[in-house]
Amino acid sequence: MATAPAQKAPEILNEAEVERFARDGFVGPFPFLSRAEVARHRRAIEDEVLTGDDLTNRHLDNDSVRALCTNSQIVARARHLLGPPIKLWMSTFFVKEPGALGIPWHQDAAYWHLDPMITVSAWMALDDATIENSCLHLIPGSQGELKPTIREAGWAFKKMVDPQYVDAAKAQPMEVEAGSFFLFTDRVMHYSAPNRSAQRRMGLTARFTPASVQVHYDRFNIFRDKPDKQRAILLDEACHA
């Protein structure tokens, strides 16, 4: 009788990676899918998700998105940083077609309603993310207190960190191959430029928090009148390989 192939054991962060996350506010990238696997998921997402306008919390109703967000290589590292037990409380696609607007410098926590405010996000590349097609840039060590914000037109997000608090000269580009991911905190400053290339850049974020954290979905504009999306998933050790 044929036996199933052995699955790769989930990895956790080593001491240097944990120290880097604490110091810089982000760590990675790490591979988690083969080129064939990411191509399979990308085709499913193009056929089942990108044909509509709803790009948030699709892990609740789409098998490919759920498999990506609960991949054991991602969850094990997030659990290592947060401590068990953890839950997946949000996922969002960020698809930047050629010509798409940039996203200004911001801290994710400024947009969210959690009590207490604790989140580790995984940014998964489903297309290669390069400087040319608008990969994220992050400012290491900028994950302290929330900075004042202003509103300015011409960006995909209107609310941005007041430029006087942004030291863009310290920013580092995070180029990520399709099938890899990186982790970052809810307070580290990051942005992406307009996509001036001819190549799409599609990323998927999965947001994790300790199971004890309360998510006030009713205070999020994107979740109002969407009760089916107001649900977190408790993650145990049995996540997707």
C-alpha positions in Angstrom: 0.0 0.0 0.0 1.4 3.4 -1.0 2.2 5.8 1.9 1.5 9.5 1.9 4.5 11.7 1.4 6.0 13.1 4.6 4.9 16.7 5.2 7.5 19.3 6.1 7.3 20.1 9.8 6.4 23.7 10.6 9.3 25.9 11.4 9.6 28.5 14.1 11.8 31.5 14.3 15.4 31.2 15.5 16.8 33.5 18.2 18.3 36.0 15.7 15.0 36.2 13.9 13.0 36.9 17.1 15.6 39.6 18.0 15.3 41.1 14.5 11.5 41.2 14.8 11.7 42.9 18.2 14.3 45.4 16.9 13.0 46.2 13.4 9.3 45.3 13.6 9.5 42.8 10.8 11.3 39.7 9.7 11.6 37.5 6.6 10.9 36.7 3.9 10.5 32.9 4.3 9.5 30.5 1.5 6.3 28.5 2.2 5.0 27.4 -1.2 6.6 25.9 -4.4 6.1 27.7 -7.7 3.6 25.0 -8.7 1.6 25.4 -5.5 1.5 29.2 -5.7 0.5 29.0 -9.3 -2.4 26.7 -8.4 -3.6 29.0 -5.6 -3.2 32.1 -7.9 -5.4 30.5 -10.6 -8.1 29.7 -8.0 -8.0 33.2 -6.6 -8.2 34.8 -10.0 -11.2 32.7 -10.9 -13.0 32.8 -7.5 -12.0 36.0 -5.7 -10.7 38.7 -8.0 -13.8 38.5 -10.2 -15.7 40.4 -7.5 -15.1 43.4 -5.3 -14.9 41.7 -1.9 -11.3 41.2 -1.0 -11.5 41.0 2.8 -11.9 37.9 5.1 -12.3 35.6 2.1 -10.6 32.9 4.2 -14.1 32.4 5.7 -15.6 31.3 2.4 -12.8 30.3 0.0 -10.7 27.2 0.3 -7.6 28.5 -1.3 -7.6 31.7 0.8 -8.2 29.7 4.0 -5.4 27.2 3.1 -2.9 30.1 2.5 -3.9 32.0 5.7 -3.7 28.8 7.9 -0.5 27.4 6.3 1.5 25.8 9.1 4.8 27.5 8.1 3.1 30.9 8.7 1.0 30.0 11.7 3.9 28.4 13.6 6.0 31.5 13.3 3.1 33.9 14.3 2.3 31.6 17.3 6.0 31.7 18.3 5.9 35.5 18.4 2.5 35.9 20.0 2.4 32.8 22.2 -0.4 30.3 22.0 -3.3 30.2 21.6 -3.8 32.6 18.6 -6.6 33.4 16.2 -6.8 34.6 12.6 -9.0 37.6 12.7 -8.7 39.2 9.3 -7.3 38.6 5.8 -7.1 41.1 2.9 -5.9 41.0 -0.7 -3.7 43.9 -1.9 -3.8 43.8 -5.7 -1.8 46.5 -7.5 -2.4 46.4 -11.2 -0.1 48.5 -13.5 -0.9 52.1 -12.9 -2.4 51.5 -9.4 -2.0 54.3 -6.8 0.5 54.1 -4.0 -0.3 53.4 -0.3 1.2 56.2 1.9 3.3 55.8 5.0 1.0 54.4 7.7 0.8 52.2 10.8 -1.9 49.5 10.6 -3.0 49.9 14.2 -4.3 53.4 13.3 -7.1 51.7 11.3 -8.0 48.9 13.7 -10.3 48.4 16.7 -8.7 45.7 18.9 -8.5 45.4 22.7 -5.7 45.3 23.5 -4.0 46.3 20.2 -1.8 43.3 19.4 -1.3 41.9 15.9 1.3 40.1 13.9 0.6 40.2 10.1 1.9 37.8 7.4 2.3 39.4 4.0 2.2 36.6 1.3 3.4 37.2 -2.2 1.2 35.6 -4.9 3.1 37.5 -7.6 6.7 38.4 -7.3 6.9 41.7 -5.4 9.8 43.8 -6.6 10.8 47.4 -6.3 9.7 47.8 -9.9 6.1 46.7 -9.3 5.7 48.3 -5.9 6.8 46.0 -3.1 6.4 47.3 0.4 9.0 49.5 2.1 9.3 49.4 5.9 11.2 51.6 8.3 13.0 49.4 10.8 12.5 50.4 14.4 9.5 52.6 13.7 7.1 50.4 15.6 6.8 52.6 18.7 3.8 54.7 19.6 1.2 55.6 17.1 2.1 58.8 15.3 -0.2 61.7 14.3 -2.0 61.3 11.0 -3.2 63.6 8.3 -5.4 63.1 5.3 -4.2 63.6 1.7 -5.6 62.8 -1.7 -3.8 61.0 -4.4 -3.2 57.8 -2.5 -5.1 54.5 -2.2 -5.4 55.2 1.6 -6.3 58.7 2.5 -5.1 58.6 6.1 -1.3 58.7 6.5 1.4 59.3 9.1 2.2 63.0 9.3 5.4 63.3 7.1 7.3 65.1 9.8 7.3 61.8 11.8 8.5 59.7 8.8 12.3 59.1 8.3 11.9 57.7 4.8 15.7 57.6 4.3 15.8 54.6 6.7 13.2 52.7 4.7 14.1 49.2 3.4 12.4 47.6 0.4 10.9 44.1 1.1 11.2 42.2 -2.2 9.4 38.9 -1.9 9.2 36.0 -4.4 5.9 34.5 -5.1 5.3 31.7 -2.6 7.2 33.5 0.2 6.0 35.7 3.1 7.3 38.1 5.8 5.9 39.0 9.2 5.5 42.5 10.6 3.9 44.3 13.6 0.8 46.4 13.6 2.8 49.6 14.4 5.8 49.5 12.0 5.6 52.2 9.4 5.3 50.9 5.8 4.2 52.1 2.4 4.2 51.1 -1.3 4.8 53.3 -4.3 2.4 53.5 -7.3 2.9 50.6 -9.6 4.7 52.1 -12.6 5.6 48.7 -14.1 3.7 46.5 -16.5 3.5 43.7 -13.9 0.7 43.1 -11.4 1.6 42.7 -7.7 -0.8 40.6 -5.7 -0.3 40.1 -2.0 -2.5 38.5 0.7 -2.2 39.5 4.4 -3.3 37.3 7.2 -3.7 39.0 10.6 -3.1 37.0 13.9 -3.7 38.0 17.5 -3.8 36.2 20.8 -7.1 34.4 21.4 -7.8 36.7 24.4 -7.8 39.9 22.3 -11.3 41.3 21.6 -11.9 42.3 18.0 -14.6 45.0 17.7 -15.7 44.2 14.2 -18.7 46.5 14.5 -16.4 49.5 14.6 -14.7 48.8 11.3 -16.3 50.5 8.3 -15.4 47.5 6.1 -17.3 45.1 8.3 -20.4 47.1 8.9 -23.5 45.4 7.5 -21.4 42.2 6.9 -22.2 40.0 9.9 -20.9 37.0 8.0 -17.4 38.5 8.0 -17.3 39.4 11.7 -15.7 36.2 12.9 -12.2 35.1 14.0 -10.9 31.6 13.7 -9.1 30.0 16.6 -6.0 28.2 15.3 -4.8 24.9 16.8 -1.7 22.9 16.0 -3.5 21.2 13.0 -3.1 23.8 10.4 -2.6 23.3 6.6 0.8 22.0 5.6 
